[in-house]
Amino acid sequence: MAATEKILTKAEIESLLNAVFEGRIEPEKELAKAEGAVLTYDLFNSDSQKGSIPNLDIIYDSFIRSYRVNFSNRLRKSVEIKKVGARTYKFDDFLQTLPTPVCMAIFKIEPLKGASLISLDIDLVLSLVDTLLGGTGGAKVQTANRMFTLIELKLMERLVVDILHDFEKAWTPLCHTRMNLLRMETNPRLLNIVPPEYQIVTMTLKIQAGDIEGNMMFAVPYMTIDPLREKLKSGMQFDVLAVDPQWSRRLSTEIMEAPLETTVEMGNAHITLRELLDLAPGDTIVLDKACSSDMIIRVEGVPKYFGIPGIKHGNKAVQISKICNDRGQ
């Protein structure tokens, strides 16, 4: 009689995988107990199924630093954004956690595979809409069985475009991407960004600005992050991400506003102290340069340009003609 081949059912496979992920079963020890040579197969890519993507949270840290400033400027009030935490789900299980209605933005991270989404809870959306339309954001609105209006969705769409702009900048040190908004959605049942059994990793952010409080969640499929996982694990230069993206802009703005002394050297003349003391109004001092020749323009005493003198709108002026490379002049 032929031996019956033992094949695990889907429920048994799920139970076994859960036991491995929770640490109740250690595959290495179980394999050590087996007799004879055993060939192992990494069928489920355990690194990506355990719910942690190394260093991925640093991207969100960079996004928070950048978006907090821009969001504060848009709302004209101080905004605090904090990470609540990252979790992994099967996509089908993730959909079960979303309330109805919920404001969702489906976007594409080009050139990576798959689509991702951002979800905003209804309390946060209504507070933001109230603020953007001139209110305080603290008005309490009955949310039971309430659907979003077209105006509310349009305002959130404009807000999501700003979010994706800062999210794209946060990804730049890891990978040059383009974040493209595909559509807005309010019904989780209509979402189909990946097959139900595919894994996604989520990051929940808590937003607080005065009376405004709510959660924003990013959900990115593993298949999207998978091409970059080794780069994330390899210890790439994340110190770039640690720099406040607004710092260089603020520094540049402050430098541009710094006062500088600029002088135009029309020429030189040698006179004696007696001649200087005898000068009177109307006397002429002859310089060693013609009025049509290039004059040295100094910035804080350093020769920077050559210029030609003239008149502009009735005022004495000088037109820069070339850059001065000889700082010894």
C-alpha distance (Angstrom), angle and dihedral (degrees) to the residues before:
residue distance angle dihedral
M1 . . .
A2 3.74 . .
A3 3.76 117.7 .
T4 3.79 115.2 -106.7
E5 3.84 113.9 -117.3
K6 3.80 111.7 -125.0
I7 3.79 112.8 -135.5
L8 3.81 122.2 176.8
T9 3.76 117.9 -124.4
K10 3.81 121.3 -125.7
A11 3.82 90.7 -103.5
E12 3.82 91.3 50.9
I13 3.80 91.3 49.6
E14 3.82 90.9 50.5
S15 3.81 91.1 48.9
L16 3.81 91.9 48.8
L17 3.81 92.9 48.6
N18 3.80 92.2 48.9
A19 3.80 90.3 51.1
V20 3.82 90.6 52.2
F21 3.80 93.9 46.4
E22 3.82 92.2 48.3
G23 3.81 91.6 49.3
R24 3.82 96.3 -116.4
I25 3.81 89.0 120.6
E26 3.80 124.1 40.1
P27 3.82 109.1 -158.3
E28 3.84 93.5 -156.0
K29 3.81 92.6 58.2
E30 3.78 92.8 43.9
L31 3.80 91.4 51.2
A32 3.80 90.7 48.5
K33 3.80 89.0 59.9
A34 3.79 93.0 54.7
E35 3.78 119.3 98.1
G36 3.78 120.5 -121.7
A37 3.77 129.7 7.4
V38 3.77 115.7 -33.6
L39 3.80 124.6 -161.4
T40 3.83 112.4 -149.7
Y41 3.77 124.2 -148.0
D42 3.79 125.5 -160.5
L43 3.79 94.2 -144.7
F44 3.78 97.0 157.1
N45 3.82 102.1 35.4
S46 3.78 93.2 -121.3
D47 3.82 94.6 -157.2
S48 3.76 90.8 65.8
Q49 3.80 96.4 38.6
K50 3.80 97.7 56.5
G51 3.77 92.0 76.5
S52 3.79 100.9 -111.2
I53 3.77 128.8 102.7
P54 3.83 108.1 -169.6
N55 3.80 113.9 -117.2
L56 3.80 93.9 -5.8
D57 3.80 90.4 120.9
I58 3.83 88.8 63.2
I59 3.79 88.3 67.7
Y60 3.79 88.9 56.3
D61 3.81 90.5 47.3
S62 3.79 88.8 55.9
F63 3.79 91.3 46.7
I64 3.81 91.6 51.1
R65 3.79 93.0 52.1
S66 3.79 92.2 50.1
Y67 3.79 99.8 39.8
R68 3.81 95.0 44.4
V69 3.81 90.2 64.8
N70 3.80 95.2 44.4
F71 3.81 93.2 43.5
S72 3.81 91.3 49.9
N73 3.80 89.7 52.6
R74 3.81 92.0 49.7
L75 3.82 94.5 48.6
R76 3.82 93.2 35.2
K77 3.77 90.7 -134.3
S78 3.79 135.7 90.7
V79 3.80 112.7 -84.1
E80 3.80 127.4 -160.2
I81 3.79 119.9 -161.1
K82 3.81 121.2 -173.9
K83 3.78 133.4 177.2
V84 3.80 112.6 -114.3
G85 3.78 93.2 -173.7
A86 3.79 148.0 -81.7
R87 3.81 125.0 -94.0
T88 3.76 136.8 174.3
Y89 3.78 126.9 -136.3
K90 3.71 140.9 169.3
F91 3.76 102.5 -105.3
D92 3.80 92.3 -116.1
D93 3.82 90.8 53.1
F94 3.80 90.8 46.9
L95 3.79 91.3 56.6
Q96 3.80 89.4 56.3
T97 3.81 90.3 60.5
L98 3.82 94.1 56.4
P99 3.80 117.9 94.2
T100 3.79 123.5 -135.7
P101 2.93 118.8 -89.8
V102 3.79 104.0 28.3
C103 3.78 127.6 156.2
M104 3.80 109.3 -119.8
A105 3.78 132.7 176.8
I106 3.81 117.8 -158.2
F107 3.78 112.6 -154.6
K108 3.79 139.7 171.6
I109 3.80 124.9 -129.1
E110 3.78 101.6 -148.8
P111 3.01 127.9 -121.2
L112 3.84 92.5 13.6
K113 3.79 122.7 91.2
G114 3.78 126.0 -98.8
A115 3.78 133.5 14.4
S116 3.80 128.7 -83.3
L117 3.77 133.7 -159.0
I118 3.79 144.7 -146.0
S119 3.80 119.3 -150.2
L120 3.81 126.2 -161.9
D121 3.79 120.2 -167.9
I122 3.79 117.2 -122.3
D123 3.82 96.0 -112.7
L124 3.80 90.7 55.2
V125 3.81 92.3 46.9
L126 3.81 94.6 50.5
S127 3.82 92.1 46.8
L128 3.80 91.5 49.5
V129 3.80 92.1 47.7
D130 3.82 90.3 50.8
T131 3.81 90.6 50.6
L132 3.80 95.4 45.5
L133 3.81 89.6 51.8
G134 3.80 92.6 53.0
G135 3.80 102.8 -87.6
T136 3.78 130.6 119.2
G137 3.79 96.0 -109.4
G138 3.78 91.3 -125.1
A139 3.79 97.8 99.3
K140 3.80 112.4 122.3
V141 3.80 112.9 -133.1
Q142 3.79 127.4 -171.7
T143 3.82 104.0 -111.3
A144 3.80 100.9 -179.8
N145 3.82 110.8 118.2
R146 3.78 89.8 -10.4
M147 3.79 121.2 145.9
F148 3.80 126.5 -156.4
T149 3.78 117.9 -102.7
L150 3.80 123.1 -130.8
I151 3.81 90.2 -109.3
E152 3.80 91.6 53.3
L153 3.79 92.0 48.8
K154 3.80 91.5 47.7
L155 3.80 91.5 52.4
M156 3.81 90.5 48.2
E157 3.79 90.3 48.9
R158 3.80 90.3 57.5
L159 3.80 89.3 47.4
V160 3.82 91.5 50.4
V161 3.81 90.7 52.8
D162 3.83 87.8 59.2
I163 3.81 90.4 47.4
L164 3.81 92.2 51.9
H165 3.81 91.3 48.1
D166 3.82 91.2 58.0
F167 3.82 92.3 39.1
E168 3.81 89.2 54.8
K169 3.81 90.7 52.6
A170 3.82 90.2 50.1
W171 3.83 89.8 56.3
T172 3.82 94.7 48.1
P173 3.86 98.2 91.7
L174 3.82 88.5 51.9
C175 3.78 100.9 38.1
H176 3.80 136.0 -15.2
T177 3.79 103.8 -113.1
R178 3.77 140.9 166.1
M179 3.80 117.5 -138.5
N180 3.80 109.2 -149.5
L181 3.79 121.6 -174.5
L182 3.81 109.4 -134.9
R183 3.80 102.6 -178.2
M184 3.80 146.6 -39.9
E185 3.80 119.2 -108.3
T186 3.82 135.9 -175.5
N187 3.81 103.2 -178.6
P188 3.84 116.3 73.4
R189 3.80 89.9 -159.2
L190 3.79 89.7 68.2
L191 3.81 93.9 56.2
N192 3.77 118.0 108.6
I193 3.79 107.1 156.0
V194 3.85 92.9 138.2
P195 3.81 135.1 3.9
P196 3.85 113.9 -77.7
E197 3.82 94.8 -107.9
Y198 3.83 95.2 51.8
Q199 3.78 119.3 108.2
I200 3.80 122.8 -118.1
V201 3.80 130.9 -174.7
T202 3.78 119.3 -140.3
M203 3.79 133.3 -161.7
T204 3.79 119.3 -163.0
L205 3.80 119.2 -155.7
K206 3.79 123.9 -166.6
I207 3.81 113.7 -142.4
Q208 3.79 122.5 -161.2
A209 3.80 127.2 174.5
G210 3.79 114.7 159.8
D211 3.80 106.6 -62.5
I212 3.80 91.2 -5.8
E213 3.78 115.0 98.6
G214 3.78 132.7 157.8
N215 3.78 147.9 111.8
M216 3.77 132.7 -86.1
M217 3.79 118.5 -166.3
F218 3.80 130.9 -162.9
A219 3.80 117.7 -156.8
V220 3.80 117.5 -169.5
P221 3.84 123.4 175.2
Y222 3.80 119.2 -121.8
M223 3.78 88.9 -126.1
T224 3.82 87.6 63.7
I225 3.81 94.8 51.1
D226 3.79 96.4 37.0
P227 3.86 96.9 88.5
L228 3.82 89.0 55.0
R229 3.80 99.2 43.0
E230 3.80 95.2 96.3
K231 3.79 90.5 47.5
L232 3.79 89.3 52.0
K233 3.79 91.8 49.1
S234 3.81 95.6 45.2
G235 3.77 95.5 74.8
M236 3.79 98.4 -109.8
Q237 3.80 121.4 -175.6
F238 3.78 101.0 -70.8
D239 3.78 92.3 158.7
V240 3.80 85.7 89.4
L241 3.77 88.1 62.4
A242 3.79 91.5 50.8
V243 3.80 92.0 63.5
D244 3.78 116.4 95.3
P245 3.83 102.3 -110.1
Q246 3.81 89.0 -146.3
W247 3.79 94.4 52.5
S248 3.79 97.4 81.3
R249 3.80 90.7 45.6
R250 3.79 92.6 51.6
L251 3.81 91.1 45.5
S252 3.80 90.6 49.9
T253 3.81 90.7 49.8
E254 3.80 92.5 50.3
I255 3.81 91.9 47.9
M256 3.79 91.4 50.2
E257 3.82 89.1 54.9
A258 3.82 94.3 49.2
P259 3.85 112.1 114.7
L260 3.82 116.1 -119.0
E261 3.78 130.1 -170.8
T262 3.80 111.5 -125.6
T263 3.81 121.6 -171.8
V264 3.79 133.1 -178.5
E265 3.80 115.4 -144.6
M266 3.81 105.5 -147.2
G267 3.80 94.8 -178.4
N268 3.82 144.4 -69.0
A269 3.77 136.3 -91.4
H270 3.81 131.6 -174.9
I271 3.81 116.3 -140.3
T272 3.79 133.9 158.7
L273 3.76 125.0 -109.7
R274 3.82 89.0 -110.7
E275 3.83 90.5 54.2
L276 3.80 89.7 49.3
L277 3.79 92.0 51.6
D278 3.78 91.8 47.7
L279 3.82 94.6 52.8
A280 3.80 114.5 121.8
P281 3.82 134.3 -177.3
G282 3.79 109.9 -71.5
D283 3.81 96.1 27.1
T284 3.80 116.5 133.0
I285 3.79 126.5 -134.1
V286 3.78 114.1 -158.7
L287 3.82 112.8 -140.9
D288 3.79 126.5 -153.0
K289 3.85 93.0 -116.2
A290 3.77 133.2 66.3
C291 3.81 116.2 -116.1
S292 3.82 90.2 -117.6
S293 3.81 95.6 53.9
D294 3.82 124.6 98.2
M295 3.78 115.5 -83.6
I296 3.80 125.9 -150.6
I297 3.82 114.8 -113.1
R298 3.81 112.5 -154.7
V299 3.81 125.2 -161.9
E300 3.80 111.5 -159.3
G301 3.81 87.2 -16.8
V302 3.81 94.2 -53.8
P303 3.85 117.5 117.7
K304 3.81 106.0 -118.7
Y305 3.82 109.4 154.7
F306 3.78 146.2 9.6
G307 3.79 117.9 -127.1
I308 3.80 143.3 -177.7
P309 3.83 118.1 -129.9
G310 3.78 121.7 -125.5
I311 3.82 147.0 131.6
K312 3.84 125.0 -80.7
H313 3.81 120.1 -175.2
G314 3.78 89.7 -21.7
N315 3.83 93.4 -51.1
K316 3.77 129.3 109.4
A317 3.80 108.6 -103.2
V318 3.77 142.7 168.0
Q319 3.80 127.1 -141.7
I320 3.81 116.6 -146.5
S321 3.78 109.4 -123.3
K322 3.80 103.2 174.9
I323 3.80 144.8 -14.2
C324 3.75 119.1 -89.7
N325 3.82 109.8 -129.8
D326 3.79 96.4 173.4
R327 3.79 105.0 82.2
G328 3.77 90.5 179.5
Q329 3.82 92.7 73.0
